[in-house]
Amino acid sequence: MSTLKPTGRRRVIFHIDMNSFYASVEMAFNPDLKGKPVAIAGNPEERKGIIVTSSYEARAKGVRTTMTVWQAKKLCPELIILKPNFERYRAASSEIFRMMSEITPLVQPVSIDEGYIDVTDVEGQGTPIEIARNLQKRILNELDLPCSIGIAPNKFLAKMGSDLKKPLGITIIRKRELPETLWSLPIDEMYGVGEKTAEKLKAIKIHTIKDLAEADVYELRQLLGINGERLINRANGIDNREVDPDAIFDFKSIGNSQTLPYDTTNLQEIHYLLDKLSEKVISRMKRKEVVGKSVQVMIRYHDRKTVTRSRKLDTYIDEKADLLPIAVELFEQHWNEQPIRLLGVTAQHLEDKRNVGEQLDLFTYEDAVKKETLKQTVNQLADKFGEDTFKALPNKVDNESNEFRTSFQKDFLDDFKK
């Protein structure tokens, strides 16, 4: 979803990072595993199977991601190794992002177990630290899953903050406090600096984040290209990226919301706004050449109470004449006649338009569409984050294979490319 342009206030961004997500989900599903060393591996029966994630109890024994099963067992003979249950993890992830979206529509998932939310203009829910504590507590109480939250004026610092205290940490990072909070950290611990980049930086005597913050921009551009300047900016706490609900990772739904200039019960104004919101949603759907099979309406009242209601449809739609009547009907069915502060309309369960026409077209163009979608994804990520954001994804995933994908982001991208 998207909202009005930012009001100009100093931004407040959260980065929510689930702690040992896959293992934590398994512990929530089976409480007998709590307090024990647990790891998830693609093929536990095979000694060459790869550890994907592990509990903090296992990490205390030296178990790390990408280790082989036999290496992990050597370090921790009592290690409990489980096969991954992707449907279970996806269900948990969906619930987490639903909770985030009840705080604000400005939610940007970046992988199955982490995301950003912009709470700059959130009102009536307490201070940012109170909002963070309530969200952390709700995820723990309702899903039995721990998370860490970074609070900062931008995405980079929020991400760094969430990494500083695990599990169940909440960390505030302010730009003016960077010399005390971040600059002393080794360059390897800076988000966005991989192993190869760290080696290059150390070769020119950049060993800490402070060294990077004070480095020569020209020299870094010569060494790392545009990413060198970007990293210097990050080290100095500069990151102007917005929390973007419409980022490439989030194309299963397209929505728009609008905060009214004043609370209202005027049906004429409300219907006019629903009309405009529906028009924007359809315009974006046509631009992305997708159709939807579910419609959701969000109603936020004068007291900040928020209600979302949706309806699944029998057929796909991509016209305002189809979307608007459903949005109006959902609103009228669920409005309690109290003054309204915000309205939102979302089309969900999106599919590429070419995939839902004639079935013959699906078979004819299936491979080409998949390749083009992946190409667009790679290009957009490269533009946004640099050329080496991720390696090529495998063309096919064999569930019986012991070659297991260790990247949460790749797994999450697969969900959103369907």
C-alpha positions in Angstrom: 0.0 0.0 0.0 1.0 3.6 -0.2 -0.1 6.7 1.6 0.2 10.4 1.4 3.6 12.0 0.8 5.7 12.2 4.1 4.8 15.2 6.2 8.3 16.4 6.5 8.8 15.2 10.0 12.1 13.5 10.9 11.7 9.9 9.8 11.3 7.0 12.2 12.1 3.7 10.6 11.9 0.2 12.1 13.8 -2.9 10.9 12.2 -6.0 12.2 14.4 -9.1 12.1 13.1 -12.4 13.3 15.6 -14.3 15.5 16.7 -17.7 14.2 13.4 -17.7 12.3 13.1 -21.3 10.9 14.3 -22.8 14.1 12.1 -20.6 16.2 9.0 -21.5 14.2 9.8 -25.2 14.8 10.1 -24.6 18.5 6.8 -22.7 18.5 5.2 -25.7 16.7 6.9 -28.2 19.1 7.6 -26.6 22.5 9.6 -29.7 23.5 12.4 -28.4 21.3 12.8 -25.2 23.4 16.1 -24.8 25.1 17.7 -27.4 23.0 20.2 -27.1 20.2 18.1 -27.2 17.0 19.2 -26.8 13.4 17.4 -26.9 10.0 19.1 -28.7 7.2 18.1 -29.6 3.6 18.7 -33.3 4.1 19.5 -34.3 7.7 20.1 -37.9 6.7 23.0 -36.9 4.5 26.3 -36.0 6.1 26.9 -33.5 3.4 23.5 -31.7 4.0 23.9 -28.0 4.7 22.8 -26.2 7.9 20.4 -23.4 7.0 19.8 -21.9 10.4 20.2 -23.0 14.0 18.9 -22.1 17.5 21.0 -19.9 19.8 21.7 -23.0 21.9 23.2 -24.6 18.8 25.2 -21.4 17.9 26.6 -21.4 21.4 28.2 -24.8 20.5 29.7 -23.3 17.3 27.1 -24.4 14.9 26.8 -22.0 12.0 24.8 -21.5 8.8 26.4 -23.3 5.7 28.2 -25.9 7.8 27.7 -29.5 6.7 25.6 -31.7 9.0 28.7 -33.8 9.9 30.6 -30.7 10.9 27.7 -29.4 13.0 27.3 -32.8 14.7 31.0 -33.0 15.5 30.7 -29.7 17.3 27.4 -30.5 18.9 26.7 -34.3 19.1 23.2 -33.7 20.7 22.2 -31.4 17.9 18.6 -32.0 16.7 18.4 -31.5 12.9 15.0 -31.0 11.2 14.0 -30.8 7.6 12.6 -27.5 6.5 8.8 -27.0 6.4 8.4 -24.1 4.0 4.6 -23.9 4.3 4.9 -23.5 8.1 7.5 -20.7 7.7 5.5 -18.9 5.1 2.4 -19.0 7.2 4.3 -17.5 10.2 5.8 -14.8 7.9 2.4 -13.8 6.6 1.1 -13.4 10.1 4.1 -11.2 11.1 3.7 -8.9 8.1 -0.1 -8.7 8.8 0.7 -7.5 12.3 3.1 -4.9 10.9 0.5 -3.7 8.4 -2.0 -3.1 11.2 0.4 -0.4 12.5 0.8 1.3 9.2 0.5 0.5 5.5 4.1 1.6 5.0 5.5 -1.9 5.3 8.3 -3.3 3.0 9.2 -7.0 3.3 12.8 -7.7 2.3 12.9 -11.4 3.0 10.7 -14.0 4.6 11.9 -13.1 8.1 12.6 -9.4 8.0 11.1 -6.1 6.9 11.0 -2.3 7.3 8.1 -0.2 8.5 7.9 3.6 8.5 6.1 4.8 11.7 6.9 8.5 11.1 3.3 9.6 10.8 1.7 6.9 13.1 -0.4 8.5 15.8 -2.3 7.3 18.7 -0.2 4.2 19.3 2.4 5.7 21.7 6.0 6.7 21.2 8.1 4.8 18.6 9.7 2.8 21.4 6.3 1.9 22.8 5.1 0.8 19.3 8.2 -1.3 18.9 7.8 -3.0 22.3 4.1 -3.7 21.6 4.9 -5.2 18.2 7.7 -7.3 19.6 5.5 -8.5 22.5 2.5 -9.3 20.2 4.7 -11.4 17.9 6.1 -13.2 20.9 2.7 -13.7 22.6 0.6 -14.6 19.6 3.1 -16.6 17.5 5.7 -17.5 20.2 8.4 -16.1 18.0 11.2 -13.7 19.1 12.4 -10.8 17.0 14.8 -7.8 17.3 13.9 -4.3 16.2 16.2 -1.5 15.1 14.8 2.1 15.4 16.5 4.8 13.4 16.0 7.8 11.0 16.7 5.6 8.0 16.7 2.0 6.7 20.5 1.4 7.0 20.8 2.5 10.6 17.6 0.6 11.5 19.0 -2.6 9.9 22.3 -2.1 11.9 20.3 -1.5 15.0 18.3 -4.8 14.8 21.6 -6.7 14.5 23.1 -5.3 17.7 20.9 -7.0 20.2 19.7 -10.6 19.7 17.4 -12.2 20.6 14.6 -9.9 21.6 16.5 -6.7 21.4 15.3 -3.2 20.7 18.0 -0.7 19.7 17.7 3.0 18.9 20.4 4.5 16.7 20.7 8.2 16.2 22.9 9.8 13.6 24.6 12.1 16.2 25.6 9.0 18.2 27.3 7.1 15.4 30.8 7.6 16.8 29.7 5.8 20.0 27.3 3.2 18.5 28.7 2.1 15.2 32.1 3.5 14.2 34.1 1.2 16.4 32.7 -1.9 14.8 34.9 -3.9 12.4 34.1 -3.2 8.8 33.0 -6.9 8.3 30.0 -6.2 10.6 28.7 -3.3 8.4 25.5 -4.2 6.5 26.3 -4.1 2.8 29.9 -5.1 3.2 30.5 -8.7 2.0 33.6 -10.8 2.4 35.2 -9.7 -0.9 34.4 -6.0 -0.3 35.8 -6.3 3.2 39.1 -7.7 1.8 39.4 -4.8 -0.6 38.7 -2.2 2.1 41.2 -3.8 4.5 43.8 -3.7 1.7 43.6 0.1 1.8 43.7 0.2 5.6 39.9 0.5 6.2 39.4 -1.8 9.2 36.5 -0.1 11.0 33.3 1.7 10.1 34.9 4.9 11.3 37.8 4.3 8.8 35.2 4.0 6.1 33.2 7.1 7.2 36.4 9.2 7.0 37.7 7.6 3.7 38.3 9.5 0.5 35.3 9.3 -1.8 37.3 9.4 -5.0 39.5 6.5 -3.8 36.5 4.4 -2.9 34.8 5.1 -6.2 37.9 4.0 -8.0 38.0 0.8 -5.9 34.3 -0.1 -5.7 32.5 2.1 -8.3 29.3 3.8 -7.2 29.0 1.3 -4.3 32.0 2.9 -2.8 30.3 6.3 -2.4 27.1 4.6 -1.2 29.1 2.8 1.5 30.7 6.0 2.7 27.3 7.6 2.9 25.9 4.7 4.9 28.9 4.8 7.3 28.0 8.5 7.9 24.4 7.6 8.6 23.1 8.9 5.2 20.4 6.8 3.5 17.5 8.5 1.8 15.7 5.3 0.6 12.0 5.3 1.5 10.2 2.4 2.9 8.5 1.2 -0.3 5.6 -1.2 0.0 5.7 -1.5 -3.8 9.2 -2.8 -4.0 9.9 -5.7 -6.2 9.5 -8.1 -3.3 5.9 -7.1 -2.7 3.9 -7.7 -5.9 1.2 -10.1 -4.6 -0.9 -7.1 -3.8 -1.3 -3.5 -5.0 -3.0 -1.0 -2.8 -3.4 2.7 -2.0 -4.6 4.4 1.2 -5.3 8.0 2.0 -5.4 9.9 5.3 -8.3 12.4 5.2 -7.6 16.0 6.2 -10.2 15.6 8.9 -12.2 12.8 10.4 -15.5 12.4 8.6 -18.8 10.4 8.4 -19.8 12.1 5.1 -20.8 9.3 2.7 -20.3 11.5 -0.3 -16.7 12.2 0.7 -16.1 8.6 1.6 -17.4 7.3 -1.8 -15.4 9.9 -3.7 -12.3 8.7 -1.9 -13.0 5.0 -2.5 -13.5 5.9 -6.2 -10.1 7.7 -6.4 -8.3 4.9 -4.5 -9.8 2.3 -6.8 -8.8 4.3 -9.8 -5.2 4.4 -8.6 -5.1 0.7 -7.8 -6.4 -0.2 -11.3 -3.9 2.2 -12.9 -1.0 0.5 -11.2 -2.4 -3.0 -12.0 -2.6 -2.1 -15.7 0.9 -0.7 -15.6 2.2 -4.0 -14.1 0.0 -6.1 -16.4 -1.6 -8.0 -13.5 -5.1 -9.1 -12.5 -6.4 -9.7 -9.0 -8.8 -12.2 -7.4 -9.3 -10.6 -4.0 -10.3 -7.1 -2.8 -9.5 -5.6 0.6 -10.7 -2.5 2.3 -8.9 -0.8 5.3 -10.8 1.5 7.6 -9.1 3.5 10.3 -11.3 5.3 12.7 -10.9 8.6 14.6 -9.6 6.7 17.6 -6.9 4.9 15.4 -8.7 1.6 15.6 -8.1 -0.2 12.3 -10.2 -2.8 10.5 -9.3 -4.7 7.3 -11.9 -6.8 5.5 -11.4 -8.7 2.2 -13.4 -10.8 -0.3 -12.2 -13.5 -2.6 -13.6 -13.4 -6.1 -14.7 -16.1 -8.5 -12.9 -14.4 -11.4 -9.9 -12.2 -11.9 -10.5 -8.5 -12.3 -8.5 -5.5 -13.7 -11.2 -2.9 -14.3 -12.4 -0.1 -12.0 -16.0 -1.0 -12.8 -15.4 -4.4 -11.1 -13.2 -3.2 -8.2 -15.0 -0.2 -7.0 -18.5 -1.8 -6.3 -16.8 -4.5 -4.3 -14.8 -1.9 -2.3 -17.9 0.1 -1.6 -19.9 -2.9 -0.6 -17.1 -4.1 1.8 -17.0 -0.6 3.3 -20.7 -0.4 3.8 -20.9 -3.8 5.3 -18.2 -3.2 7.9 -18.3 0.5 8.7 -19.6 1.2 12.2 -20.7 4.8 11.3 -18.0 6.3 13.5 -15.8 9.1 12.1 -13.1 7.8 9.6 -9.5 9.0 9.5 -8.1 6.8 6.7 -9.3 4.5 3.9 -7.4 2.0 1.9 -8.2 -0.2 -1.1 -6.1 -3.2 -2.1 -6.2 -5.8 -4.9 -4.7 -9.1 -3.7 -3.8 -12.5 -5.1 -2.3 -11.0 -8.2 -1.4 -12.9 -11.3 0.4 -12.0 -14.5 -2.4 -11.2 -17.0 -0.8 -13.5 -19.6 -1.1 -16.4 -17.2 -4.9 -16.3 -16.6 -6.4 -16.0 -20.1 -6.4 -19.0 -22.4 -4.8 -22.0 -20.8 -3.0 -22.6 -24.0 -1.2 -19.3 -23.6 0.0 -20.3 -20.2 1.8 -23.4 -21.6 3.1 -21.5 -24.6 4.6 -18.6 -22.7 5.3 -20.0 -19.3 9.1 -20.3 -19.7 9.4 -16.9 -21.4 7.4 -15.2 -18.7 9.4 -16.7 -15.9 12.7 -15.7 -17.5 11.5 -12.2 -18.1 10.2 -11.8 -14.6 13.5 -12.9 -13.1 15.4 -10.6 -15.5 13.3 -7.6 -14.4 13.8 -8.6 -10.8 17.6 -8.8 -11.2 17.7 -5.5 -13.1 15.6 -3.6 -10.5 17.6 -5.0 -7.6 20.9 -4.1 -9.3 19.7 -0.5 -9.9 18.6 -0.3 -6.2 21.4 -2.1 -4.4 24.3 -2.7 -6.8 25.3 -5.3 -9.3 26.2 -8.1 -6.8 22.9 -8.1 -4.8 22.5 -11.9 -5.4 23.6 -14.6 -7.6 21.4 -16.2 -10.3 18.6 -18.3 -8.8 18.3 -21.9 -9.7 16.0 -22.7 -12.6 14.3 -25.5 -10.8 14.0 -26.6 -7.2 13.8 -30.3 -6.5 12.2 -30.9 -3.1 13.9 -34.3 -2.9 17.3 -32.9 -3.6 19.9 -32.5 -0.8 21.0 -29.2 -2.4 19.1 -26.8 -0.1 18.8 -23.1 -0.7 20.4 -21.3 2.3 19.2 -17.8 1.4 16.0 -16.6 3.1 15.8 -13.9 0.4 15.8 -16.4 -2.5 13.1 -18.5 -0.8 11.0 -15.4 -0.3 11.5 -14.2 -3.8 10.3 -17.5 -5.1 7.0 -17.0 -3.3 6.5 -13.6 -4.9 7.5 -14.6 -8.4 4.6 -17.1 -8.7 
